[in-house]
Amino acid sequence: MQIAFLFIAHMPYVRHAGPQPEGEDALHAMIAQSLLPFVEMLVELHSTRLPIQVGLACSPLLLEQLADPLVQKHFVLWMEKVIAQREASLAEAEARGDTHAAYLERFYVEWIEQRLSAFTERFNRHLPAWLRELTVARVIEPLACPASYAYLPLLGREESVHAQIECGMLHTTRHLGRLDGLWLPGCSWRPGLEGMMAEIGLRYVVADRSSLVAQQPPTPINVIPGRVAALFPDEDLARHIWSEDLGYPGDPLYRDPDDPSGYHARSGALYDPYHALRRAQNHAVHFTQLLVAEEARAGADDLRLILLDAAQLGTRWVEGPTWLQAMLMLSTTHGSLRLTTPGAYVRNHRPRVQGLLKEGSWAAGVHGAWQGGVAEVYWQEIHRAEEAMVELALAFPDAVAEHERLLNQAARELFLAQTSDWPALLSAGAGEEGWAARWRTYLQRFSQLAELARHRHLQEADLALLGQLEEEDGLFASLNYRIFAPAS
């Protein structure tokens, strides 16, 4: 039996165009707790010459931020601040004679210092460059994602869908290298994408089993014979990794992710990283046993595709990276298990079964997680902006100089407004403040730029606004607004 792990990493655009890392805490926490350990682990395992292979679906939004020198600088400042806070807490714990708190603070200071040293000295602050090295070494197989991680089934214009895929593929290729597969937020699917995938050379998509049209086992299928395949994650195995109620992450020995001090385990008892990390290794042994039991029932060439989320491994499940490292080592050294990647599996075992995919997602096959409550208003506004962007691309096919810059920036703002996090937050009941309100800011900026693009002459204030927005939202440097023009 063949095992493929697919590591999914995404973060909305939180880059702050200023000297201090304001509002970037979630990004820096993910880098420190999930992405850095992931890269370190793969580099170390590769050095042992073990045949390690994993898939990686990293959103272009996240890649752009990881490659940004300002974000890299902010991460160092953020880590230094965390170290200073931990050292102050250590001094306080020692002063009051709290031996366990002092033990934990020393552990955290050492751990954070090691991560910071790896980031600055070993990886030269540039994680995408090392991800590319791992891709060249065939340790990582990257997948394409929509440019701003938009939820494609609910976009209103096909031009938006095509722009998201084409721009996402272009910029991920630029950072990581050649791409064969496609990952969509929420394991979603929009019928018709298979034709575009075939045109641009994407050979497979990871879809939810709810998207299967026929009642059939979720084995790989041919969507376009010989050109596009669909693979389906194993839901039963995933529950052990994803569920905090029934799976490994909820173990009482593991650190409580909602305790900012890091002093308590999920059970409420004092946290001990030694015992927690030992438990993570034991859970890796248990998961290997589950895979071996599956192998006894499966064929030698059957695939088990297992999804891993950077928002969970290392963040919600602090010990997750230790579990993953142990799992990869066990998977490569166990006689009956073979590690592969989704793309390698498709290349070597082209599916024989023909099938169709219907609209769906991992949210029970429907879109409620992105469409509920006040998210309806969000989609109405997005659809209006999509229409306006297509009209601009048609009206100004030959824009140059400042007008071309205006239209390119308008396209960036629309992309940022389309990030799937915004409707997900609104559907979950988040009020329109903080992160949940960012989409309105992006649409307001889009509207300002769209209006200015229709002016024959631009004032100094207009150019100043454009320059400010290019600095604040300056991702996807090669984005061309004409990507939104309808196909002729």
C-alpha positions as CSV (number, residue, x, y, z in Angstrom):
1,M,0.0,0.0,0.0
2,Q,1.2,3.5,-0.8
3,I,0.9,6.5,1.6
4,A,0.9,10.1,0.5
5,F,0.9,12.9,3.1
6,L,-0.3,16.3,1.8
7,F,0.7,19.3,4.0
8,I,-1.6,22.3,3.5
9,A,-0.4,25.8,4.5
10,H,-2.2,29.1,4.1
11,M,-2.4,32.4,5.8
12,P,-4.4,35.5,4.7
13,Y,-2.4,38.6,3.7
14,V,-1.5,40.2,7.0
15,R,1.8,41.9,6.0
16,H,2.1,45.3,7.7
17,A,3.9,48.0,5.7
18,G,5.6,49.5,8.7
19,P,8.7,49.2,10.9
20,Q,7.0,46.9,13.5
21,P,5.1,43.6,13.0
22,E,1.7,44.9,13.9
23,G,-1.2,42.5,13.3
24,E,1.1,39.8,12.1
25,D,1.0,37.5,15.2
26,A,-0.9,34.7,13.5
27,L,1.6,34.6,10.6
28,H,4.7,34.6,12.8
29,A,3.2,32.0,15.1
30,M,2.6,29.7,12.2
31,I,6.1,30.2,10.9
32,A,7.7,29.5,14.3
33,Q,5.5,26.6,15.4
34,S,4.6,24.9,12.1
35,L,6.5,26.0,8.9
36,L,10.0,26.2,10.4
37,P,9.8,22.8,12.1
38,F,8.4,21.4,8.9
39,V,11.3,22.6,6.8
40,E,13.9,21.7,9.4
41,M,12.5,18.2,9.7
42,L,12.5,17.6,6.0
43,V,16.1,18.9,5.6
44,E,17.3,16.7,8.4
45,L,15.5,13.6,7.2
46,H,16.7,14.2,3.7
47,S,20.3,14.3,5.0
48,T,19.8,10.8,6.4
49,R,19.1,9.6,2.8
50,L,15.7,8.2,3.9
51,P,13.3,8.2,0.9
52,I,11.1,10.9,2.3
53,Q,8.4,12.4,0.1
54,V,5.5,14.7,0.9
55,G,3.0,16.8,-1.0
56,L,2.8,20.5,-0.2
57,A,-0.1,22.8,-1.0
58,C,1.1,26.2,0.1
59,S,-1.1,29.2,-0.8
60,P,0.5,31.8,-3.1
61,L,-0.5,34.4,-0.5
62,L,1.6,32.7,2.1
63,L,4.5,32.1,-0.2
64,E,4.5,35.8,-1.2
65,Q,4.6,36.8,2.5
66,L,7.3,34.3,3.4
67,A,9.5,35.6,0.5
68,D,9.0,39.3,1.6
69,P,12.1,40.8,3.2
70,L,9.8,43.0,5.4
71,V,7.9,40.0,6.7
72,Q,11.2,38.2,7.3
73,K,12.5,41.2,9.3
74,H,9.3,41.4,11.3
75,F,9.5,37.7,12.1
76,V,12.9,38.2,13.7
77,L,11.7,41.2,15.7
78,W,8.6,39.2,16.8
79,M,10.7,36.2,17.9
80,E,13.2,38.5,19.8
81,K,10.2,40.0,21.6
82,V,8.8,36.6,22.5
83,I,12.3,35.5,23.8
84,A,12.5,38.7,26.0
85,Q,9.0,38.0,27.4
86,R,9.8,34.4,28.2
87,E,13.1,35.5,29.9
88,A,11.2,38.0,32.0
89,S,8.7,35.3,33.0
90,L,11.6,32.9,33.8
91,A,13.1,35.5,36.2
92,E,9.7,36.0,37.8
93,A,9.2,32.2,38.2
94,E,12.6,31.8,39.8
95,A,12.0,34.7,42.1
96,R,8.8,33.2,43.5
97,G,10.3,29.7,43.7
98,D,8.0,28.2,41.1
99,T,10.2,25.4,39.8
100,H,7.8,23.9,37.2
101,A,7.1,27.3,35.7
102,A,10.9,28.0,35.5
103,Y,11.5,24.6,33.9
104,L,8.9,25.4,31.2
105,E,10.2,28.9,30.6
106,R,13.7,27.6,30.1
107,F,12.4,25.0,27.7
108,Y,10.5,27.7,25.7
109,V,13.4,30.1,25.6
110,E,15.7,27.4,24.3
111,W,13.2,26.2,21.8
112,I,12.5,29.7,20.4
113,E,16.2,30.5,20.3
114,Q,16.8,27.4,18.3
115,R,14.1,28.2,15.8
116,L,15.3,31.8,15.4
117,S,18.9,30.6,14.8
118,A,17.7,28.1,12.2
119,F,15.7,30.9,10.5
120,T,18.5,33.5,10.4
121,E,21.6,31.3,10.0
122,R,20.6,28.0,8.5
123,F,17.8,29.2,6.2
124,N,19.0,32.8,5.6
125,R,15.5,34.0,6.5
126,H,14.1,32.7,3.2
127,L,11.9,29.6,3.7
128,P,10.6,29.5,0.1
129,A,14.2,29.1,-1.2
130,W,14.6,26.1,1.0
131,L,11.2,24.7,0.0
132,R,12.4,25.0,-3.6
133,E,15.6,23.1,-2.7
134,L,13.5,20.3,-1.2
135,T,11.4,20.3,-4.4
136,V,14.5,19.9,-6.6
137,A,15.6,17.1,-4.3
138,R,12.2,15.5,-4.8
139,V,11.5,15.5,-1.1
140,I,8.6,17.9,-1.7
141,E,6.0,17.9,-4.5
142,P,4.3,21.3,-4.7
143,L,0.6,21.7,-5.8
144,A,-1.0,24.8,-7.3
145,C,-3.6,26.8,-5.3
146,P,-5.8,29.7,-6.2
147,A,-3.7,33.0,-6.1
148,S,-5.5,34.4,-3.0
149,Y,-6.9,31.1,-1.8
150,A,-10.4,32.0,-3.1
151,Y,-13.3,29.6,-2.7
152,L,-13.9,28.9,-6.4
153,P,-17.3,27.3,-6.4
154,L,-19.0,30.5,-5.3
155,L,-17.2,33.0,-7.5
156,G,-19.5,34.7,-10.0
157,R,-17.3,35.0,-13.2
158,E,-15.4,32.3,-14.9
159,E,-12.8,35.0,-15.6
160,S,-12.2,35.2,-11.9
161,V,-11.8,31.5,-11.6
162,H,-9.3,31.4,-14.4
163,A,-7.4,34.4,-13.1
164,Q,-7.1,32.8,-9.6
165,I,-5.8,29.5,-11.0
166,E,-3.4,31.0,-13.6
167,C,-1.9,33.6,-11.3
168,G,-1.7,31.1,-8.5
169,M,0.1,28.6,-10.7
170,L,2.5,31.2,-12.1
171,H,3.6,32.5,-8.7
172,T,3.9,29.1,-7.0
173,T,5.9,27.9,-10.0
174,R,8.2,31.0,-9.6
175,H,8.8,30.2,-5.9
176,L,8.8,26.4,-5.9
177,G,9.1,25.0,-9.4
178,R,7.0,22.8,-11.7
179,L,3.5,21.9,-10.6
180,D,1.4,18.9,-11.5
181,G,-1.5,19.0,-9.1
182,L,-4.2,21.3,-7.8
183,W,-5.5,21.9,-4.3
184,L,-8.6,24.1,-3.7
185,P,-9.7,25.5,-0.3
186,G,-12.0,23.2,1.5
187,C,-11.2,20.4,-0.8
188,S,-13.8,22.0,-3.0
189,W,-14.6,21.5,-6.7
190,R,-16.2,23.6,-9.4
191,P,-17.4,21.7,-12.5
192,G,-15.6,22.8,-15.6
193,L,-12.2,23.3,-14.0
194,E,-11.0,20.0,-15.5
195,G,-10.8,21.6,-19.0
196,M,-8.7,24.4,-17.8
197,M,-6.5,22.1,-15.8
198,A,-5.8,20.0,-18.9
199,E,-5.0,23.2,-20.9
200,I,-2.3,24.4,-18.5
201,G,-0.8,21.1,-17.7
202,L,-2.2,20.2,-14.2
203,R,-2.6,16.4,-14.1
204,Y,-4.6,15.9,-10.9
205,V,-6.8,17.5,-8.3
206,V,-7.5,16.5,-4.7
207,A,-11.2,16.5,-4.2
208,D,-13.7,15.5,-1.5
209,R,-15.5,12.2,-1.9
210,S,-18.8,14.2,-1.8
211,S,-17.9,15.5,-5.3
212,L,-18.2,12.0,-6.7
213,V,-21.3,11.8,-9.0
214,A,-21.8,8.1,-8.8
215,Q,-22.0,6.0,-5.6
216,Q,-18.5,4.4,-5.8
217,P,-15.5,3.9,-3.5
218,P,-13.4,7.0,-3.2
219,T,-10.6,5.5,-5.3
220,P,-8.7,7.7,-7.8
221,I,-10.6,8.4,-11.0
222,N,-10.0,9.8,-14.5
223,V,-11.9,13.0,-15.0
224,I,-10.4,13.5,-18.4
225,P,-8.9,10.2,-19.6
226,G,-5.1,10.3,-19.6
227,R,-5.1,14.0,-18.8
228,V,-6.8,14.9,-15.5
229,A,-7.3,12.6,-12.5
230,A,-9.0,13.1,-9.1
231,L,-7.7,11.8,-5.8
232,F,-9.6,11.6,-2.6
233,P,-8.3,11.9,1.0
234,D,-8.9,9.1,3.5
235,E,-11.5,10.4,5.9
236,D,-11.3,7.6,8.4
237,L,-7.5,8.0,8.9
238,A,-7.8,11.7,9.0
239,R,-10.0,11.7,12.1
240,H,-7.1,10.5,14.2
241,I,-5.1,13.6,13.1
242,W,-7.8,16.3,12.8
243,S,-10.3,15.7,15.6
244,E,-9.5,17.3,18.9
245,D,-12.4,15.4,20.5
246,L,-11.6,11.9,19.2
247,G,-8.1,12.0,17.7
248,Y,-4.6,12.5,18.9
249,P,-4.6,16.3,19.3
250,G,-7.0,16.1,22.2
251,D,-4.7,13.8,24.3
252,P,-4.7,15.1,27.9
253,L,-0.9,15.2,28.0
254,Y,-0.7,17.6,25.1
255,R,-0.3,21.3,25.7
256,D,-3.5,23.3,25.9
257,P,-3.4,25.6,22.8
258,D,-5.8,28.0,24.4
259,D,-3.5,28.7,27.4
260,P,-1.2,31.6,26.4
261,S,1.2,30.8,29.2
262,G,1.9,27.3,27.9
263,Y,1.9,26.0,31.5
264,H,-1.0,23.6,31.3
265,A,-1.9,20.5,29.4
266,R,-5.3,19.8,27.9
267,S,-6.2,17.9,31.1
268,G,-5.7,21.0,33.2
269,A,-2.7,19.6,34.8
270,L,0.7,21.2,34.5
271,Y,2.3,20.6,31.1
272,D,5.4,18.6,30.7
273,P,6.9,18.7,27.2
274,Y,9.0,15.5,27.9
275,H,6.0,13.3,28.4
276,A,4.0,15.1,25.7
277,L,6.6,14.6,23.0
278,R,7.0,10.9,24.1
279,R,3.2,10.6,23.6
280,A,3.5,12.1,20.1
281,Q,6.0,9.4,19.2
282,N,3.7,6.7,20.6
283,H,0.8,8.1,18.6
284,A,3.0,7.8,15.5
285,V,3.6,4.2,16.3
286,H,-0.2,3.7,16.7
287,F,-0.9,5.5,13.4
288,T,1.6,3.2,11.7
289,Q,-0.2,0.2,13.1
290,L,-3.5,1.6,11.6
291,L,-1.8,1.9,8.2
292,V,-0.4,-1.7,8.4
293,A,-3.9,-2.9,9.2
294,E,-5.2,-1.0,6.2
295,E,-2.5,-2.5,4.1
296,A,-3.7,-6.0,5.0
297,R,-7.1,-5.2,3.5
298,A,-5.8,-3.2,0.5
299,G,-4.0,-3.9,-2.7
300,A,-0.3,-3.4,-3.0
301,D,-0.9,-0.3,-5.3
302,D,-3.8,1.2,-3.3
303,L,-3.3,4.8,-2.2
304,R,-4.1,6.3,1.2
305,L,-3.9,10.1,0.9
306,I,-3.6,11.9,4.3
307,L,-4.1,15.6,4.7
308,L,-2.1,17.6,7.2
309,D,-2.9,21.3,8.1
310,A,-0.2,23.8,9.1
311,A,-2.9,25.7,11.0
312,Q,-3.1,22.6,13.3
313,L,0.2,20.9,13.3
314,G,2.4,23.0,15.7
315,T,-0.3,25.5,16.5
316,R,-3.5,23.7,17.7
317,W,-1.5,20.5,18.1
318,V,1.8,21.7,19.5
319,E,3.4,18.3,19.4
320,G,2.2,17.6,15.9
321,P,5.6,18.2,14.2
322,T,7.2,15.6,16.4
323,W,4.4,13.1,15.5
324,L,4.9,13.9,11.8
325,Q,8.7,13.4,11.9
326,A,8.2,10.0,13.7
327,M,5.5,9.1,11.2
328,L,7.7,9.8,8.1
329,M,10.6,7.8,9.6
330,L,8.3,4.9,10.4
331,S,6.7,5.0,7.0
332,T,10.0,4.8,5.2
333,T,11.5,2.0,7.3
334,H,8.4,-0.3,7.5
335,G,8.6,-3.1,5.0
336,S,5.0,-3.1,3.8
337,L,4.4,0.7,3.5
338,R,5.7,2.9,0.8
339,L,5.8,6.7,0.9
340,T,4.8,8.5,-2.3
341,T,3.3,11.8,-3.4
342,P,-0.1,12.4,-5.1
343,G,1.6,13.3,-8.4
344,A,4.0,10.3,-8.3
345,Y,1.1,8.0,-7.7
346,V,-0.8,9.4,-10.7
347,R,2.2,9.1,-12.9
348,N,2.9,5.5,-11.9
349,H,-0.7,4.3,-11.5
350,R,-3.0,6.1,-13.9
351,P,-6.6,5.5,-12.7
352,R,-8.5,3.0,-14.8
353,V,-12.0,4.2,-13.6
354,Q,-13.7,7.0,-15.5
355,G,-15.8,9.4,-13.4
356,L,-17.3,12.8,-13.1
357,L,-17.1,15.4,-10.3
358,K,-19.9,17.5,-9.1
359,E,-19.8,20.7,-7.1
360,G,-18.8,20.0,-3.5
361,S,-16.5,20.5,-0.6
362,W,-15.4,18.7,2.6
363,A,-18.2,20.6,4.5
364,A,-20.7,17.7,3.8
365,G,-20.5,18.5,0.1
366,V,-22.2,21.9,0.4
367,H,-21.0,25.5,0.8
368,G,-22.6,26.5,4.1
369,A,-19.2,27.0,5.8
370,W,-18.5,29.8,3.3
371,Q,-22.1,31.0,2.5
372,G,-24.0,31.1,5.8
373,G,-25.3,34.1,7.7
374,V,-24.0,37.5,6.7
375,A,-21.6,35.9,4.2
376,E,-24.4,36.3,1.6
377,V,-23.8,40.1,1.6
378,Y,-20.1,39.4,1.1
379,W,-20.8,37.3,-2.0
380,Q,-23.1,39.9,-3.5
381,E,-20.4,42.5,-3.1
382,I,-17.7,40.2,-4.6
383,H,-19.9,39.4,-7.6
384,R,-20.4,43.1,-8.3
385,A,-16.6,43.7,-8.1
386,E,-16.0,40.8,-10.4
387,E,-18.3,42.3,-13.0
388,A,-16.6,45.6,-12.7
389,M,-13.1,44.1,-13.1
390,V,-14.1,42.2,-16.3
391,E,-15.6,45.5,-17.6
392,L,-12.3,47.3,-16.9
393,A,-10.2,44.6,-18.6
394,L,-12.5,44.9,-21.7
395,A,-12.6,48.7,-21.7
396,F,-8.9,49.3,-21.3
397,P,-7.0,46.5,-23.2
398,D,-4.0,48.7,-23.9
399,A,-3.5,50.7,-20.7
400,V,0.1,51.9,-20.1
401,A,2.2,53.6,-17.5
402,E,0.2,54.9,-14.4
403,H,-3.2,53.6,-15.8
404,E,-1.8,50.1,-16.2
405,R,-0.5,50.3,-12.7
406,L,-3.9,51.4,-11.5
407,L,-5.6,48.4,-13.2
408,N,-3.0,45.9,-11.9
409,Q,-3.5,47.2,-8.4
410,A,-7.3,47.0,-8.7
411,A,-6.8,43.3,-9.7
412,R,-4.7,42.8,-6.6
413,E,-7.3,44.3,-4.3
414,L,-10.0,42.1,-5.8
415,F,-7.8,39.0,-5.3
416,L,-7.3,40.0,-1.7
417,A,-11.1,40.5,-1.2
418,Q,-11.7,37.1,-2.6
419,T,-9.6,35.2,0.0
420,S,-11.8,32.4,1.4
421,D,-11.0,33.2,5.0
422,W,-13.4,36.2,4.9
423,P,-16.7,34.3,4.0
424,A,-15.6,31.5,6.3
425,L,-15.3,33.9,9.3
426,L,-18.6,35.6,8.4
427,S,-20.4,32.2,8.1
428,A,-19.0,31.2,11.5
429,G,-20.6,34.2,13.1
430,A,-17.7,36.6,13.3
431,G,-18.7,40.2,13.5
432,E,-17.5,42.7,10.9
433,E,-14.5,43.9,12.8
434,G,-10.8,42.9,12.8
435,W,-9.9,40.3,10.3
436,A,-13.5,39.7,9.3
437,A,-13.7,43.3,8.0
438,R,-10.6,43.2,5.8
439,W,-12.6,42.3,2.7
440,R,-14.5,45.6,2.9
441,T,-11.2,47.5,3.0
442,Y,-10.0,45.7,-0.1
443,L,-13.2,46.3,-2.0
444,Q,-13.2,49.9,-1.1
445,R,-9.7,50.2,-2.4
446,F,-10.7,48.3,-5.5
447,S,-13.6,50.7,-6.1
448,Q,-11.3,53.7,-5.7
449,L,-8.8,52.4,-8.2
450,A,-11.6,51.4,-10.7
451,E,-12.9,54.9,-10.6
452,L,-9.5,56.5,-11.1
453,A,-8.8,54.1,-14.0
454,R,-11.6,55.8,-15.9
455,H,-10.0,59.2,-15.6
456,R,-8.0,60.5,-18.5
457,H,-5.7,62.4,-16.3
458,L,-4.4,61.6,-12.8
459,Q,-3.7,64.1,-10.1
460,E,-0.8,64.0,-7.7
461,A,-3.1,62.8,-4.9
462,D,-4.3,60.0,-7.2
463,L,-0.7,58.8,-7.8
464,A,0.1,59.1,-4.1
465,L,-2.8,56.9,-3.3
466,L,-1.7,54.4,-5.9
467,G,1.9,54.3,-4.5
468,Q,0.5,53.8,-1.0
469,L,-1.6,50.8,-2.0
470,E,1.2,49.3,-4.1
471,E,3.3,49.4,-0.9
472,E,0.6,48.1,1.4
473,D,-0.7,45.4,-0.9
474,G,2.2,44.9,-3.2
475,L,2.1,41.1,-3.7
476,F,2.0,39.3,-7.1
477,A,4.5,41.8,-8.7
478,S,3.9,40.4,-12.2
479,L,0.1,40.4,-12.1
480,N,-1.4,41.7,-15.3
481,Y,-5.0,42.9,-15.1
482,R,-5.7,41.6,-18.6
483,I,-6.0,38.1,-17.0
484,F,-9.6,39.1,-16.2
485,A,-10.5,39.8,-19.9
486,P,-13.0,37.2,-21.4
487,A,-11.5,34.7,-23.7
488,S,-12.0,35.8,-27.3
